[in-house]
Amino acid sequence: MSKKNKYILSVRSKEDLRGIALYIIEKFGVEQSKKYAIGLAKELEFLSKNPNHGKRYLSTSKKMLFRYRYISHMIFYYPTETGVFIVRVLGGRMNFLKHIS
């Protein structure tokens, strides 16, 4: 029996996604926010099945942090035995190290 690949969102990544949704609603409307959220969810699902698809970003003592671009955001994650753990979802122009540590 195979384990289902999945993604788990950290508390901070949930806050990031909420902020992204609110920003898109304010700037582009509810429908565009829904489209972006659906696309982002598909990318998270893809990463859960293909955890090594992203680029290596930062090595810690026990694991490698990966990054993966989705339109104007960067997804930071660790591969797990059953998928990926999403650490943050940050705007492409942000200081990543400042927000990850």
Protein Blocks (a to p, Z undefined) as FASTA:
>chain_A
ZZdddddddfklmmmmmmmmmmmmmmnojklmmmmmmmmmmmmmmmmmmmmlpccfbdcf
kbccddddehjaccdddddfklcadfbdcdfkbcfklmmZZ
